Amino acid sequence: MEALDILLTASFWVAAVRIASPLIFATMGELICERAGVLNLGIEGIMTAGAFAGWLTVYAGGDLWTGVAVAAAVGALFGLLHGALTVPLGLSQHVVGIGITLLATSLTYFTYRIVLPEVTSPPKIAPFQPLPIPVLSEIPLVGPALFNQTPLTYFAFLTVALTAWALYRTPLGLAVRAAGENPSAVEAQGISVTAVRMGAVMAGSALMAVGGAFLTMSAFNSFFFEMINGRGWVCIALVVFGSWRPGKALVGAILFAAFDAYQVRLQQITGGVVPYQIFLMMPYVLSILALVLVARRATYPKALMIPYQKGER
């Protein structure tokens, strides 16, 4: 019963929402890229670069929101590089994505060592603090989880709503979706497929970097190596789990985060009787099972990973 009681505690759901926040940013970014027809495997490196860029900006004296903006700009630059190689040049999106991850990660670690050569422990900054929403934050269970979080968490949920609205309620969103489904139809309307895909990759990469910045500026207060720890790859799976729809992808991110928060508390209950590695792999095993069940019915963008040149049919 004690294991089930965890699900009824406010602290559990507060942790789940906090863990989900960086996943939400990065998942929305990957979703935008893939909706336009571009698989962005550079997500892991872009999140690492965003985490470092945001933290370094604040450490150097900038304010927190400036750090978020700088992280987004760094992500957009890597997105520009990714898009330039995969969209007009038509290079392999798999190879370029892995290359971007290696480049972004290596550049981040190199810059860290250049800027802080003598540091043995990561310097700390003053991160975003929880911002309770009056009245709503006092609702039992739901209030602390959803309405007593940091501003970046609220921004993550707002990003989901904005992404859904932009994709399904605006001409630009229609162009992005068409670029991933039938790019020749986009060209027939006099719209540049290259411009749409490049813009989508840059915007998506900016969100990925903000997801990384969340870790250093909201969840923690410093930057350390390997802090992304595979979250980027999880986000790629969450896009598939969500059938390339923002709302479903949000549910997937919260479920994965809940599994992650749950395994930490189960470790405390068992008191070391069960090897901790079993608990660490639980969120990933459950996510794989959910992915297998959902992916069989998922309808992916028809032009995903297919290069397009103007005039082709």
C-alpha positions as CSV (number, residue, x, y, z in Angstrom):
1,M,0.0,0.0,0.0
2,E,2.9,2.3,0.7
3,A,3.9,2.2,-2.9
4,L,0.4,3.2,-4.0
5,D,0.2,6.0,-1.5
6,I,3.1,7.7,-3.3
7,L,0.6,8.5,-6.2
8,L,-1.6,10.5,-3.8
9,T,1.2,12.8,-2.5
10,A,1.5,16.3,-3.8
11,S,5.3,16.1,-3.7
12,F,5.3,13.3,-6.2
13,W,3.3,15.2,-8.7
14,V,5.3,18.4,-8.1
15,A,8.4,16.4,-9.0
16,A,6.7,14.7,-12.0
17,V,5.7,18.1,-13.5
18,R,9.2,19.5,-12.9
19,I,10.9,16.5,-14.5
20,A,8.5,16.7,-17.5
21,S,9.2,20.4,-18.1
22,P,12.5,20.1,-20.1
23,L,11.0,17.1,-22.0
24,I,8.0,19.2,-23.0
25,F,10.2,21.9,-24.5
26,A,12.4,19.5,-26.4
27,T,9.5,17.3,-27.5
28,M,7.6,20.3,-29.0
29,G,10.8,21.3,-30.7
30,E,11.4,17.8,-32.2
31,L,7.7,17.6,-33.2
32,I,7.9,20.9,-35.1
33,C,10.9,19.7,-37.0
34,E,9.4,16.3,-37.9
35,R,6.1,17.9,-38.9
36,A,8.0,19.8,-41.5
37,G,9.7,16.6,-42.7
38,V,13.0,16.8,-40.9
39,L,14.2,14.3,-38.3
40,N,16.5,16.2,-35.9
41,L,18.8,13.8,-34.2
42,G,20.9,16.7,-33.0
43,I,18.5,17.2,-30.1
44,E,20.8,15.7,-27.4
45,G,23.7,18.0,-28.3
46,I,21.5,21.1,-28.8
47,M,20.0,20.6,-25.3
48,T,23.5,20.4,-23.9
49,A,24.5,23.6,-25.7
50,G,21.4,25.3,-24.5
51,A,21.9,24.2,-20.9
52,F,25.4,25.6,-20.9
53,A,24.7,28.8,-22.9
54,G,21.8,29.8,-20.6
55,W,23.8,29.0,-17.4
56,L,26.9,30.8,-18.6
57,T,24.9,34.0,-19.5
58,V,23.5,34.2,-16.0
59,Y,26.9,33.3,-14.4
60,A,28.5,36.2,-16.4
61,G,25.9,38.7,-15.0
62,G,22.9,38.4,-17.3
63,D,19.4,38.0,-15.9
64,L,17.5,34.7,-16.1
65,W,15.3,35.6,-19.1
66,T,18.3,36.8,-21.0
67,G,19.8,33.4,-20.4
68,V,16.7,31.7,-21.8
69,A,16.9,34.0,-24.9
70,V,20.6,33.2,-25.4
71,A,20.0,29.5,-25.1
72,A,17.2,29.7,-27.7
73,A,19.5,31.7,-30.0
74,V,22.3,29.1,-29.7
75,G,19.8,26.3,-30.4
76,A,18.5,28.2,-33.5
77,L,22.1,28.5,-34.8
78,F,22.6,24.8,-34.6
79,G,19.2,24.3,-36.2
80,L,20.4,26.6,-39.0
81,L,23.4,24.4,-39.5
82,H,21.4,21.2,-39.4
83,G,18.8,22.7,-41.8
84,A,21.4,24.0,-44.2
85,L,23.0,20.6,-44.6
86,T,19.8,18.5,-44.8
87,V,17.2,20.7,-46.5
88,P,18.8,22.4,-49.6
89,L,21.8,20.0,-49.8
90,G,19.7,16.9,-49.0
91,L,22.3,15.2,-46.9
92,S,21.4,12.3,-44.6
93,Q,19.3,13.6,-41.7
94,H,20.6,10.7,-39.6
95,V,24.2,11.4,-40.2
96,V,23.9,15.2,-39.9
97,G,21.9,14.9,-36.7
98,I,24.4,12.7,-35.0
99,G,27.1,15.0,-36.2
100,I,25.3,18.0,-34.7
101,T,25.0,16.2,-31.4
102,L,28.8,15.4,-31.3
103,L,29.7,19.0,-32.4
104,A,27.4,20.7,-30.0
105,T,28.4,18.5,-27.1
106,S,32.1,18.8,-27.8
107,L,32.0,22.6,-28.3
108,T,30.1,22.9,-25.0
109,Y,32.6,20.9,-23.0
110,F,35.6,22.7,-24.8
111,T,34.1,26.1,-24.0
112,Y,33.5,25.1,-20.4
113,R,37.1,24.2,-20.0
114,I,38.3,27.4,-21.7
115,V,36.1,29.7,-19.7
116,L,36.6,27.9,-16.3
117,P,40.0,26.2,-16.5
118,E,40.6,26.0,-12.8
119,V,37.2,25.1,-11.6
120,T,36.8,21.7,-9.8
121,S,33.2,22.0,-8.9
122,P,30.5,23.6,-11.0
123,P,29.8,27.3,-10.0
124,K,26.2,28.0,-8.9
125,I,23.8,30.6,-10.0
126,A,20.5,31.9,-8.6
127,P,17.9,29.9,-10.6
128,F,14.2,30.6,-11.3
129,Q,12.2,30.2,-8.1
130,P,8.7,28.8,-7.7
131,L,6.0,31.3,-8.5
132,P,2.7,30.3,-6.8
133,I,-0.5,31.4,-8.5
134,P,-2.9,32.8,-5.9
135,V,-5.8,30.6,-5.0
136,L,-5.1,28.0,-7.6
137,S,-1.9,26.9,-5.9
138,E,-3.9,26.1,-2.7
139,I,-6.0,23.4,-4.5
140,P,-5.2,20.0,-2.9
141,L,-2.8,17.8,-4.9
142,V,-3.4,19.7,-8.2
143,G,-2.5,23.1,-6.9
144,P,1.1,22.5,-5.8
145,A,1.8,20.3,-8.9
146,L,0.5,22.7,-11.6
147,F,0.3,26.2,-10.0
148,N,3.3,26.3,-7.7
149,Q,6.1,25.9,-10.2
150,T,8.8,28.1,-11.7
151,P,8.0,30.5,-14.6
152,L,9.8,28.2,-17.1
153,T,7.4,25.3,-16.2
154,Y,4.4,27.6,-17.0
155,F,6.2,28.6,-20.2
156,A,6.6,24.9,-21.1
157,F,2.8,24.3,-20.9
158,L,2.2,27.5,-22.8
159,T,4.5,26.3,-25.5
160,V,2.3,23.2,-26.0
161,A,-0.8,25.4,-26.5
162,L,1.1,27.7,-28.8
163,T,2.5,24.9,-30.8
164,A,-1.0,23.3,-31.2
165,W,-2.5,26.6,-32.1
166,A,0.2,27.5,-34.7
167,L,0.1,24.0,-36.3
168,Y,-3.7,23.7,-36.6
169,R,-5.0,27.2,-36.6
170,T,-2.6,29.3,-38.7
171,P,-1.6,29.4,-42.4
172,L,2.0,29.0,-41.3
173,G,1.2,25.8,-39.4
174,L,-0.7,24.5,-42.5
175,A,2.5,25.1,-44.6
176,V,4.6,23.3,-42.0
177,R,2.4,20.3,-41.9
178,A,2.1,20.2,-45.7
179,A,5.9,20.4,-46.0
180,G,6.0,17.2,-44.0
181,E,3.2,15.5,-45.9
182,N,3.2,16.7,-49.5
183,P,6.0,19.3,-50.2
184,S,5.0,19.6,-53.9
185,A,1.6,21.0,-52.8
186,V,3.5,23.7,-50.8
187,E,5.5,24.6,-53.8
188,A,2.4,24.7,-56.0
189,Q,1.1,27.4,-53.7
190,G,4.2,29.5,-54.4
191,I,5.7,28.8,-50.9
192,S,9.3,27.8,-50.5
193,V,9.6,24.3,-49.1
194,T,13.2,25.1,-48.2
195,A,12.2,28.2,-46.2
196,V,9.4,26.4,-44.4
197,R,11.6,23.5,-43.4
198,M,14.6,25.6,-42.5
199,G,12.4,27.9,-40.3
200,A,10.8,24.9,-38.6
201,V,14.2,23.3,-37.8
202,M,15.5,26.5,-36.4
203,A,12.4,27.1,-34.3
204,G,12.3,23.5,-33.1
205,S,16.0,23.6,-32.2
206,A,15.5,26.8,-30.2
207,L,12.9,25.0,-28.1
208,M,15.2,22.1,-27.6
209,A,17.9,24.4,-26.3
210,V,15.4,26.1,-23.9
211,G,14.6,22.6,-22.6
212,G,18.3,22.1,-21.8
213,A,18.4,25.6,-20.2
214,F,15.6,24.5,-17.9
215,L,17.9,22.0,-16.3
216,T,20.6,24.6,-15.4
217,M,18.3,27.5,-14.7
218,S,15.2,26.0,-13.1
219,A,15.7,22.4,-12.0
220,F,19.3,22.9,-10.8
221,N,21.6,25.9,-10.4
222,S,24.7,24.8,-12.2
223,F,26.0,23.1,-15.3
224,F,27.8,19.7,-15.2
225,F,28.8,17.2,-17.8
226,E,26.3,14.6,-19.0
227,M,23.4,16.4,-17.3
228,I,21.2,15.9,-20.3
229,N,21.6,12.1,-19.8
230,G,19.6,10.8,-22.8
231,R,16.7,13.1,-22.4
232,G,16.9,14.1,-26.1
233,W,16.5,10.6,-27.3
234,V,13.5,10.2,-24.9
235,C,11.9,13.2,-26.6
236,I,12.3,11.7,-30.0
237,A,10.4,8.6,-28.7
238,L,7.8,10.9,-27.1
239,V,7.0,12.5,-30.5
240,V,6.2,9.0,-31.9
241,F,4.2,8.2,-28.8
242,G,2.2,11.3,-29.3
243,S,1.5,10.5,-32.9
244,W,3.1,13.8,-33.9
245,R,0.3,15.7,-32.0
246,P,1.2,18.3,-29.2
247,G,-1.4,17.2,-26.8
248,K,-0.6,13.5,-26.9
249,A,3.1,14.3,-26.7
250,L,2.5,16.3,-23.6
251,V,0.7,13.4,-22.0
252,G,3.6,11.1,-22.9
253,A,6.1,13.5,-21.3
254,I,4.2,13.7,-18.1
255,L,3.8,9.9,-18.0
256,F,7.6,9.4,-18.5
257,A,8.3,12.0,-15.8
258,A,5.9,10.3,-13.4
259,F,7.6,6.9,-14.0
260,D,10.9,8.6,-13.3
261,A,9.7,10.3,-10.1
262,Y,8.1,7.1,-9.0
263,Q,11.2,5.0,-9.3
264,V,13.2,7.4,-7.1
265,R,10.6,7.0,-4.3
266,L,10.4,3.2,-4.7
267,Q,14.1,3.0,-4.1
268,Q,13.6,4.7,-0.8
269,I,10.8,2.3,0.2
270,T,12.8,-0.8,-0.6
271,G,15.8,0.4,1.3
272,G,18.4,-1.1,-1.0
273,V,16.9,-4.6,-1.1
274,V,16.4,-4.4,-4.8
275,P,19.4,-3.2,-7.0
276,Y,18.9,0.5,-7.8
277,Q,19.6,-0.2,-11.5
278,I,16.3,-2.0,-11.7
279,F,14.5,1.1,-10.7
280,L,16.6,3.3,-12.9
281,M,15.6,1.3,-16.0
282,M,11.8,1.2,-15.1
283,P,10.8,4.5,-16.8
284,Y,12.6,3.5,-20.0
285,V,11.2,-0.1,-20.1
286,L,7.7,1.2,-19.5
287,S,8.2,3.9,-22.1
288,I,9.4,1.3,-24.7
289,L,6.3,-0.8,-24.0
290,A,4.0,2.2,-24.4
291,L,5.8,3.2,-27.6
292,V,5.4,-0.3,-29.0
293,L,1.7,-0.3,-28.4
294,V,1.1,3.2,-29.7
295,A,3.5,3.3,-32.6
296,R,1.7,0.6,-34.5
297,R,-1.2,2.9,-35.0
298,A,0.7,6.1,-35.4
299,T,0.5,7.9,-38.7
300,Y,3.8,9.6,-39.4
301,P,4.3,12.6,-41.8
302,K,4.6,11.1,-45.3
303,A,7.6,13.2,-46.4
304,L,9.6,12.7,-43.1
305,M,13.3,12.3,-43.9
306,I,12.7,12.6,-47.6
307,P,14.8,15.4,-49.2
308,Y,12.9,17.7,-51.6
309,Q,14.3,19.8,-54.5
310,K,12.3,22.5,-56.2
311,G,10.6,21.3,-59.3
312,E,10.5,17.6,-58.2
313,R,7.3,15.6,-58.3
